[in-house]
Amino acid sequence: QLVESGGESVQAGGSLRLSCQASGDIYRGYCLAWFRQAPGKEREGIAGIFTGAGSTYYADSMKGRFHISEDKAKNMAYLYISNMTPEDTAMYYCAADPRPASCVRLRDFKYWGQGTQVTVS
């Protein structure tokens, strides 16, 4: 199970940290990743972290303002977003998959959370 939290309304230029709590067998040896979907747009991958090695992967368009991290003790992954703009308004999802290739390509994830809404104005 994956549960996201931390989404809220923020002012442009602000920052936000989203959290993803993994439970059950989902964490060790999994890729945890963040995606987002804005209204009327396709879902896009942001970043992934492979919990076994701590390796991180970012979509080219997301490098710079997004930072993914993990807390192994809490089975959690985080997404820090800085210098936010209204274009960052979207539902943000946490996803997990045991295959390393999913992290590299940021696609084909097996498990998904319900999402957390981020609004930037």
Residue frames as a rotation matrix with the C-alpha (Angstrom) as fourth column:
GLN 1
0.573 0.819 0.000 0.00
0.819 -0.573 0.000 0.00
0.000 0.000 -1.000 0.00
LEU 2
-0.631 -0.734 0.251 1.17
0.739 -0.667 -0.090 3.52
0.234 0.129 0.964 -0.81
VAL 3
0.533 0.787 -0.311 -0.19
0.843 -0.527 0.113 6.64
-0.075 -0.322 -0.944 0.85
GLU 4
-0.389 -0.629 0.673 0.79
0.674 -0.692 -0.257 10.12
0.628 0.353 0.694 -0.27
SER 5
0.577 0.529 -0.622 0.55
0.794 -0.542 0.275 13.25
-0.192 -0.652 -0.733 1.83
GLY 6
-0.321 -0.752 -0.575 1.77
0.639 -0.621 0.454 16.82
-0.699 -0.222 0.680 1.89
GLY 7
-0.541 0.158 0.826 -0.15
0.739 -0.380 0.556 18.26
0.402 0.911 0.089 -1.01
GLU 8
0.047 0.556 -0.830 -1.56
0.733 -0.583 -0.350 21.73
-0.678 -0.592 -0.435 -0.47
SER 9
0.778 0.222 0.588 -2.09
0.561 -0.668 -0.489 25.15
0.284 0.710 -0.644 -2.03
VAL 10
0.052 -0.840 -0.540 1.10
0.768 -0.312 0.559 27.20
-0.638 -0.444 0.629 -2.26
GLN 11
0.740 0.106 -0.664 2.15
-0.192 -0.913 -0.359 30.52
-0.645 0.393 -0.656 -3.69
ALA 12
0.863 -0.476 0.170 4.28
0.294 0.199 -0.935 30.71
0.411 0.857 0.312 -6.81
GLY 13
0.181 -0.899 0.400 7.93
-0.511 -0.433 -0.743 30.69
0.840 -0.070 -0.537 -5.90
GLY 14
0.342 0.035 0.939 7.33
-0.925 0.185 0.330 28.54
-0.163 -0.982 0.096 -2.84
SER 15
-0.599 -0.564 -0.568 8.41
-0.598 0.787 -0.150 25.01
0.532 0.250 -0.809 -2.10
LEU 16
0.471 0.800 0.372 6.76
-0.880 0.402 0.252 21.84
0.052 -0.446 0.893 -0.90
ARG 17
-0.770 -0.638 -0.023 7.70
-0.635 0.769 -0.076 18.39
0.066 -0.044 -0.997 0.32
LEU 18
0.381 0.872 -0.306 5.46
-0.833 0.468 0.295 15.47
0.400 0.143 0.905 -0.51
SER 19
-0.503 -0.498 0.706 5.61
-0.781 0.612 -0.125 12.21
-0.369 -0.614 -0.697 1.42
CYS 20
0.220 0.514 -0.829 4.90
-0.698 0.676 0.234 8.64
0.681 0.527 0.508 0.38
GLN 21
-0.177 -0.191 0.965 4.40
-0.883 0.464 -0.070 6.02
-0.435 -0.865 -0.251 3.07
ALA 22
-0.153 0.060 -0.986 4.98
-0.643 0.752 0.145 2.47
0.751 0.656 -0.076 1.87
SER 23
-0.059 0.176 0.983 3.61
-0.914 0.387 -0.124 -0.45
-0.402 -0.905 0.138 3.84
GLY 24
0.901 0.356 0.247 3.44
-0.275 0.911 -0.309 -4.17
-0.335 0.210 0.918 3.65
ASP 25
0.401 -0.770 0.496 6.10
0.665 0.617 0.420 -5.77
-0.630 0.162 0.760 1.50
ILE 26
0.641 -0.120 0.758 6.51
0.620 -0.500 -0.604 -2.67
0.451 0.858 -0.246 -0.60
TYR 27
0.905 -0.416 -0.087 9.76
-0.355 -0.852 0.383 -0.91
-0.234 -0.316 -0.919 0.16
ARG 28
0.077 -0.967 0.241 12.98
-0.430 0.186 0.883 -2.84
-0.899 -0.172 -0.402 0.42
GLY 29
-0.631 -0.455 0.628 14.28
0.326 0.580 0.747 -3.60
-0.704 0.676 -0.218 -3.03
TYR 30
0.325 0.812 0.484 11.58
0.883 -0.077 -0.464 -1.57
-0.339 0.578 -0.742 -4.73
CYS 31
-0.814 -0.341 0.471 11.71
0.494 -0.832 0.253 1.50
0.305 0.438 0.845 -6.89
LEU 32
0.097 0.816 -0.570 9.57
0.812 -0.396 -0.429 4.25
-0.575 -0.421 -0.701 -5.39
ALA 33
-0.768 -0.356 0.532 8.72
0.630 -0.567 0.531 7.01
0.112 0.743 0.660 -7.82
TRP 34
-0.267 0.665 -0.698 6.71
0.222 -0.662 -0.716 10.17
-0.938 -0.346 0.029 -8.17
PHE 35
-0.637 0.219 0.739 4.41
0.749 -0.054 0.661 11.04
0.185 0.974 -0.130 -11.03
ARG 36
-0.584 0.551 -0.596 2.00
0.020 -0.725 -0.689 13.86
-0.811 -0.415 0.412 -11.62
GLN 37
-0.532 0.498 0.684 -1.04
0.836 0.181 0.518 14.49
0.134 0.848 -0.513 -13.74
ALA 38
-0.856 0.258 -0.449 -2.46
-0.132 -0.947 -0.292 17.91
-0.500 -0.191 0.845 -14.44
PRO 39
0.112 0.986 0.121 -6.05
0.065 0.114 -0.991 18.39
-0.992 0.119 -0.051 -15.62
GLY 40
0.880 0.357 -0.312 -6.36
-0.279 -0.144 -0.950 17.54
-0.384 0.923 -0.027 -19.30
LYS 41
0.191 -0.890 -0.415 -2.80
-0.951 -0.063 -0.303 16.29
0.243 0.452 -0.858 -19.52
GLU 42
0.555 -0.090 -0.827 -1.14
-0.023 0.992 -0.124 12.91
0.831 0.088 0.549 -19.53
ARG 43
0.959 -0.281 0.036 0.54
0.002 0.132 0.991 11.55
-0.283 -0.951 0.127 -16.44
GLU 44
0.557 -0.830 -0.027 4.26
-0.263 -0.146 -0.954 12.26
0.788 0.539 -0.299 -16.41
GLY 45
0.594 -0.444 -0.671 7.10
0.752 0.602 0.268 10.75
0.285 -0.664 0.692 -14.46
ILE 46
0.883 -0.301 0.360 9.16
-0.382 -0.907 0.179 12.97
0.272 -0.295 -0.916 -12.20
ALA 47
-0.181 -0.972 0.149 11.72
-0.874 0.090 -0.477 10.91
0.451 -0.217 -0.866 -10.33
GLY 48
0.820 0.368 -0.439 12.39
-0.151 0.878 0.454 7.50
0.552 -0.306 0.775 -8.88
ILE 49
-0.047 -0.832 0.553 14.60
-0.986 -0.051 -0.161 6.10
0.163 -0.553 -0.817 -6.14
PHE 50
0.325 0.085 -0.942 15.65
-0.159 0.987 0.034 2.47
0.932 0.139 0.334 -5.92
THR 51
0.754 0.106 0.648 15.57
-0.613 -0.241 0.752 1.71
0.236 -0.965 -0.117 -2.24
GLY 52
0.882 -0.455 -0.121 18.10
0.471 0.862 0.188 -1.09
0.019 -0.223 0.975 -2.38
ALA 53
-0.064 -0.985 0.159 20.97
0.988 -0.085 -0.131 1.13
0.143 0.148 0.979 -3.48
GLY 54
0.151 0.186 -0.971 19.50
0.502 -0.860 -0.086 4.59
-0.852 -0.475 -0.223 -3.04
SER 55
-0.801 -0.449 0.395 20.01
0.543 -0.270 0.795 5.27
-0.251 0.851 0.461 -6.73
THR 56
-0.004 0.801 -0.598 17.93
0.147 -0.591 -0.793 8.14
-0.989 -0.092 -0.115 -8.06
TYR 57
-0.661 -0.075 0.746 16.55
0.740 0.094 0.666 8.77
-0.120 0.993 -0.006 -11.51
TYR 58
-0.228 0.557 -0.799 14.95
0.049 -0.813 -0.581 11.92
-0.972 -0.172 0.158 -12.88
ALA 59
0.506 0.427 0.749 12.99
0.818 0.035 -0.573 12.68
-0.271 0.904 -0.332 -15.99
ASP 60
-0.439 -0.783 0.441 15.02
0.881 -0.471 0.041 15.10
0.176 0.406 0.897 -18.10
SER 61
-0.127 0.480 0.868 12.34
0.258 -0.829 0.497 17.77
0.958 0.287 -0.018 -17.89
MET 62
0.846 0.528 -0.070 12.23
0.155 -0.118 0.981 17.49
0.510 -0.841 -0.181 -14.10
LYS 63
0.089 -0.890 -0.447 15.91
0.960 0.197 -0.201 17.92
0.266 -0.412 0.872 -13.30
GLY 64
-0.576 -0.441 0.688 16.70
0.272 -0.897 -0.348 20.92
0.771 -0.013 0.636 -11.17
ARG 65
-0.396 0.485 0.780 13.64
-0.733 -0.678 0.050 21.80
0.553 -0.552 0.624 -9.11
PHE 66
0.733 0.678 -0.059 12.68
-0.543 0.635 0.549 18.32
0.410 -0.370 0.834 -7.96
HIS 67
-0.466 -0.882 0.068 14.53
-0.743 0.348 -0.572 16.19
0.481 -0.317 -0.817 -5.46
ILE 68
0.628 0.660 -0.412 13.62
-0.364 0.717 0.594 12.67
0.688 -0.224 0.691 -4.40
SER 69
-0.529 -0.775 0.346 14.83
-0.702 0.171 -0.691 11.11
0.476 -0.609 -0.634 -1.19
GLU 70
0.279 0.606 -0.745 14.00
0.001 0.776 0.631 8.29
0.960 -0.177 0.215 1.19
ASP 71
-0.150 -0.278 0.949 13.93
-0.977 -0.107 -0.186 7.42
0.153 -0.955 -0.255 4.85
LYS 72
-0.427 -0.086 -0.900 14.67
-0.280 0.959 0.041 3.72
0.860 0.270 -0.434 5.17
ALA 73
-0.996 -0.005 -0.088 13.77
0.082 0.313 -0.946 3.62
0.032 -0.950 -0.311 8.85
LYS 74
-0.470 0.872 -0.139 10.28
-0.370 -0.337 -0.866 4.88
-0.802 -0.356 0.481 8.09
ASN 75
-0.463 0.250 0.851 9.72
0.733 0.647 0.209 3.18
-0.498 0.720 -0.483 4.73
MET 76
0.584 0.684 -0.438 9.06
0.369 -0.704 -0.607 6.56
-0.723 0.193 -0.663 3.21
ALA 77
-0.380 -0.614 0.692 9.98
0.925 -0.244 0.291 8.44
-0.010 0.750 0.661 0.08
TYR 78
0.193 0.365 -0.911 9.83
0.406 -0.875 -0.264 12.18
-0.893 -0.319 -0.317 -0.33
LEU 79
-0.006 -0.198 0.980 9.62
0.960 -0.276 -0.050 14.61
0.280 0.941 0.192 -3.21
TYR 80
-0.044 -0.096 -0.994 10.85
0.515 -0.855 0.060 18.14
-0.856 -0.509 0.087 -2.62
ILE 81
0.205 0.200 0.958 9.71
0.948 -0.284 -0.143 20.73
0.244 0.938 -0.248 -5.13
SER 82
-0.265 -0.380 -0.886 11.25
0.619 -0.771 0.146 24.18
-0.739 -0.511 0.439 -5.18
ASN 83
-0.793 -0.098 -0.601 10.55
-0.237 -0.859 0.453 27.46
-0.561 0.502 0.658 -6.97
MET 84
-0.459 0.690 0.559 7.05
0.691 0.673 -0.263 26.32
-0.558 0.265 -0.786 -7.82
THR 85
-0.917 0.245 -0.315 4.96
-0.386 -0.748 0.540 27.74
-0.103 0.617 0.781 -10.64
PRO 86
-0.003 0.995 0.101 1.27
-0.822 0.055 -0.567 27.38
-0.570 -0.084 0.817 -11.53
GLU 87
0.181 0.013 -0.983 2.39
-0.825 0.546 -0.144 24.76
0.535 0.838 0.110 -14.09
ASP 88
-0.858 -0.493 -0.142 3.22
-0.315 0.725 -0.612 22.49
0.405 -0.480 -0.778 -11.15
THR 89
-0.261 0.854 0.449 -0.47
-0.877 -0.016 -0.480 22.31
-0.403 -0.520 0.753 -10.26
ALA 90
-0.205 0.151 -0.967 -1.41
-0.593 0.767 0.246 18.65
0.779 0.624 -0.067 -10.51
MET 91
0.871 0.314 0.379 -2.29
-0.490 0.618 0.615 15.50
-0.041 -0.721 0.692 -8.66
TYR 92
-0.127 -0.983 -0.136 0.93
-0.917 0.169 -0.361 13.91
0.377 0.079 -0.923 -7.50
TYR 93
0.876 0.467 -0.120 1.16
-0.423 0.865 0.271 10.15
0.230 -0.186 0.955 -7.24
CYS 94
-0.169 -0.871 0.462 3.57
-0.899 0.328 0.290 7.76
-0.404 -0.366 -0.838 -5.59
ALA 95
0.773 0.366 -0.518 4.23
-0.571 0.757 -0.318 4.47
0.275 0.542 0.794 -7.35
ALA 96
0.027 -0.765 0.644 6.27
-0.782 0.385 0.490 1.37
-0.623 -0.516 -0.588 -6.62
ASP 97
0.867 0.161 -0.472 7.68
-0.435 0.705 -0.560 -1.50
0.243 0.690 0.681 -8.64
PRO 98
0.698 -0.614 0.369 10.28
-0.031 0.489 0.872 -4.17
-0.716 -0.620 0.322 -7.88
ARG 99
0.553 -0.478 0.683 11.98
0.827 0.414 -0.380 -3.95
-0.101 0.775 0.624 -11.28
PRO 100
-0.181 -0.722 -0.668 15.01
0.507 -0.651 0.565 -1.66
-0.843 -0.236 0.484 -11.59
ALA 101
-0.740 -0.101 0.666 14.08
0.668 -0.231 0.707 -0.92
0.083 0.968 0.238 -15.20
SER 102
0.351 0.929 0.113 10.93
0.872 -0.369 0.323 0.79
0.342 -0.015 -0.940 -13.99
CYS 103
0.469 -0.270 -0.841 13.09
0.500 -0.704 0.505 3.27
-0.728 -0.657 -0.195 -12.10
VAL 104
-0.596 -0.802 0.033 15.35
0.452 -0.301 0.840 3.95
-0.664 0.516 0.542 -15.05
ARG 105
-0.786 0.310 0.535 12.50
0.507 -0.172 0.845 4.46
0.354 0.935 -0.022 -17.50
LEU 106
-0.841 0.528 -0.118 9.89
-0.245 -0.566 -0.787 5.80
-0.482 -0.633 0.606 -15.04
ARG 107
-0.167 0.830 -0.532 7.20
-0.935 0.038 0.352 3.62
0.312 0.556 0.770 -16.49
ASP 108
0.034 0.296 -0.955 5.34
-0.206 0.937 0.283 0.32
0.978 0.187 0.093 -15.97
PHE 109
-0.806 -0.274 0.524 4.80
-0.537 -0.034 -0.843 0.64
0.249 -0.961 -0.119 -12.24
LYS 110
-0.617 0.525 -0.586 2.72
0.365 0.851 0.378 -2.02
0.697 0.019 -0.717 -10.54
TYR 111
-0.061 0.555 -0.830 1.53
0.998 0.023 -0.058 -0.28
-0.013 -0.832 -0.555 -7.38
TRP 112
-0.488 -0.003 0.873 0.00
0.294 -0.942 0.161 3.18
0.822 0.335 0.460 -7.09
GLY 113
-0.777 0.277 -0.565 -1.20
0.504 -0.264 -0.822 5.47
-0.377 -0.924 0.066 -4.35
GLN 114
0.191 0.974 0.122 -4.34
0.935 -0.143 -0.324 7.57
-0.298 0.176 -0.938 -4.44
GLY 115
-0.143 -0.342 0.929 -2.53
0.705 -0.694 -0.147 10.84
0.695 0.633 0.341 -5.00
THR 116
0.009 0.113 -0.994 -2.18
0.813 -0.579 -0.058 14.16
-0.582 -0.808 -0.097 -3.24
GLN 117
0.612 0.381 0.693 -3.29
0.754 -0.546 -0.366 17.46
0.239 0.746 -0.621 -4.77
VAL 118
-0.359 -0.727 -0.585 -0.87
0.722 -0.613 0.319 20.32
-0.591 -0.308 0.745 -5.26
THR 119
0.604 0.574 0.552 -2.15
0.783 -0.556 -0.278 23.72
0.148 0.600 -0.786 -6.34
VAL 120
-0.444 -0.804 -0.395 0.12
0.792 -0.558 0.246 26.66
-0.418 -0.203 0.885 -7.10
SER 121
0.567 0.699 0.437 -1.25
0.812 -0.563 -0.153 30.17
0.139 0.442 -0.886 -7.54
